[in-house]
Amino acid sequence: DAGVIQSPRHEVTEMGQEVTLRCKPISGHNSLFWYRQTMMRGLELLIYFNNNVPIDDSGMPEDRFSAKMPNASFSTLKIQPSEPRDSAVYFCASSPETSFTSTDTQYFGPGTRLTVL
Amino acid sequence: GENVEQHPSTLSVQEGDSAVIKCTYSDSASNYFPWYKQELGKRPQLIIDIRSNVGEKKDQRIAVTLNKTAKHFSLHITETQPEDSAVYFCAASIIRGKLTFGTGTRLTIIP
């Protein structure tokens, strides 16, 4: 099992540019999560998909952020236009979510370190 | 929404001693409490978790206790080793899938 795969691992861009982060969840997992980690705010859930459908996007900071999951094996998080305050490590996680009433283990990817100059 | 507080923010213990990290949560409906370990530059990895129908769970040197009445849970690491040095995060879940994380504890094991 390859685990959750994220690309790129590092991204440096200039303010105003579009940034696209990519994630491949563990095969068979039906839930996917995007998190952002910063020193100031810690680990924050941005958006959560179940069976490719966005369930909760209340953590998405603003309209500059968007996320899609076109199929069970791929998701993107896009920032357009990017700003220096978006600099952070972005993690994708997936979970099997086998129960309808309780939470299953979330497995994190290696993260993408984004720097916006 | 759920709020999770974690203490202490930093903790240094002598190798071989025990370490305890505590978390409190705000919503009594929370029913799942995982602990993650994150080494420098790495991803968070689950080390142990507990559900609300259990008061304690142990896995070798690691144990977690849950007090639903007081709404707090704790991570206990015994016989600490240098490789235990990392940042530890607690989390709580009310709604299926949605985790709220604590702010993290940086644990340093002194050889």
Interface residues (C-beta under 8 A of the other chain):
Chain A: S31 F33 G42 L43 E44 L45 Y48 N50 I55 D56 F91 S95 E97 S99 F100 T101 S102 T103 T105 Q106 Y107 F108 G109 P110 G111
Chain B: N31 Y32 P34 Y36 K42 R43 P44 Q45 L46 D49 R51 F89 S93 I95 R96 G97 K98 L99 T100 F101 G102 T103 G104
